[in-house]
Amino acid sequence: MEMIEESQGKTTVVTVKGRLDSNMSKGFETRLMELAGAAGASLVIDLGQVSYVSSAGLRVLLLAVRKVKAGKGKVALCAIQAQVKEVFDISGLSAVFSIHPTRDAAVQSVA
C-alpha cells in the first residue's frame, strides 16, 4: 500500500494505492490519526486505486472519521472502485461515510 498526501486549499487529500488490509493498516492508521487530530481538519481520502479493503482497513477509516468529527472537522471518501464499494454497502458503512464519485466533489463537500 502506498499513501500520497496533497493539499487542496485547506483540505488534505490522501490518495491510497494498493490493498488496505491488516498487513498495511498500522502505518496507514498512524499517519491518518495524525492528520485527523488537527482541530477542524478537512480530510478527503481517495480510494480510487484501492483494489481491496479488509475489516482492518475499514476500522482505520472509522477511527479517522470519529477523530475528525470530534475535532469539529469533516472527512469524505471518493472514487471508490465497485468491488470496494460493495464491501462498504454490505457492511452498512456506506451510510456512515460521506462518499463521492470524484475527488473534486469530495473536496467541495468538506470545504
C-alpha positions as CSV (number, residue, x, y, z in Angstrom):
1,M,0.0,0.0,0.0
2,E,1.2,3.5,-0.8
3,M,-0.2,6.7,0.6
4,I,0.2,10.2,-1.0
5,E,-0.7,13.4,0.7
6,E,-1.6,16.6,-1.1
7,S,-3.1,19.9,0.0
8,Q,-6.1,21.4,-1.9
9,G,-6.7,24.7,-0.2
10,K,-7.3,23.9,3.5
11,T,-8.1,20.3,2.7
12,T,-5.7,17.4,2.9
13,V,-6.3,14.8,0.2
14,V,-4.9,11.4,1.0
15,T,-4.6,9.1,-2.1
16,V,-4.3,5.4,-1.2
17,K,-2.9,2.9,-3.6
18,G,-3.0,-0.9,-3.4
19,R,-4.6,-3.1,-0.7
20,L,-5.8,-1.7,2.5
21,D,-5.6,-4.8,4.7
22,S,-4.2,-5.9,8.1
23,N,-0.6,-6.0,6.8
24,M,-0.8,-2.4,5.8
25,S,-3.3,-0.8,8.1
26,K,-0.9,0.0,11.0
27,G,1.2,2.5,9.1
28,F,-1.9,3.9,7.5
29,E,-3.6,4.3,10.8
30,T,-0.7,6.1,12.4
31,R,-0.5,8.7,9.7
32,L,-4.2,9.1,9.3
33,M,-4.7,9.7,13.0
34,E,-2.0,12.4,12.9
35,L,-3.9,14.1,10.1
36,A,-7.3,13.6,11.7
37,G,-6.1,15.0,15.0
38,A,-5.9,18.6,13.8
39,A,-8.7,20.7,15.1
40,G,-11.2,21.5,12.3
41,A,-9.4,19.1,9.9
42,S,-10.8,18.8,6.4
43,L,-9.8,15.4,5.0
44,V,-10.5,13.6,1.7
45,I,-9.5,10.0,1.3
46,D,-9.2,9.0,-2.4
47,L,-9.7,5.2,-2.6
48,G,-9.8,5.1,-6.4
49,Q,-6.6,3.0,-6.6
50,V,-7.5,0.6,-3.8
51,S,-8.3,-2.9,-5.0
52,Y,-9.2,-4.4,-1.7
53,V,-10.2,-3.3,1.8
54,S,-10.4,-5.6,4.8
55,S,-12.1,-5.2,8.1
56,A,-8.8,-3.8,9.5
57,G,-8.8,-1.2,6.8
58,L,-12.5,-0.3,7.5
59,R,-11.7,0.0,11.2
60,V,-8.9,2.6,10.4
61,L,-11.3,4.6,8.3
62,L,-13.9,4.6,11.0
63,L,-11.4,5.7,13.6
64,A,-10.4,8.6,11.4
65,V,-14.0,9.7,10.8
66,R,-14.6,9.6,14.6
67,K,-11.5,11.6,15.4
68,V,-12.1,14.2,12.7
69,K,-15.7,14.7,13.8
70,A,-14.6,15.0,17.4
71,G,-12.4,17.9,16.3
72,K,-15.3,19.5,14.5
73,G,-13.8,18.7,11.1
74,K,-15.1,16.9,8.0
75,V,-14.0,13.8,6.1
76,A,-15.1,12.4,2.8
77,L,-14.2,9.4,0.7
78,C,-14.1,9.4,-3.1
79,A,-13.6,7.5,-6.3
80,I,-14.3,4.1,-4.7
81,Q,-14.0,1.1,-7.1
82,A,-17.1,-1.1,-7.4
83,Q,-15.7,-4.1,-5.6
84,V,-14.5,-2.0,-2.7
85,K,-17.8,0.0,-2.6
86,E,-19.6,-3.3,-2.3
87,V,-17.8,-4.0,0.9
88,F,-19.0,-0.6,2.3
89,D,-22.5,-1.4,1.1
90,I,-22.6,-4.9,2.6
91,S,-21.2,-3.8,5.9
92,G,-23.7,-0.9,6.1
93,L,-20.8,1.6,6.3
94,S,-21.9,3.5,3.1
95,A,-24.4,5.3,5.4
96,V,-21.6,6.2,7.9
97,F,-19.2,7.8,5.4
98,S,-19.7,10.7,3.1
99,I,-18.9,9.1,-0.3
100,H,-18.4,11.0,-3.5
101,P,-17.8,9.8,-7.1
102,T,-14.9,12.3,-7.7
103,R,-12.2,14.0,-5.8
104,D,-13.5,17.5,-6.7
105,A,-16.9,16.6,-5.3
106,A,-15.4,15.3,-2.1
107,V,-13.2,18.4,-1.6
108,Q,-16.2,20.7,-2.1
109,S,-18.2,18.7,0.5
110,V,-15.6,19.2,3.2
111,A,-14.7,22.9,2.3
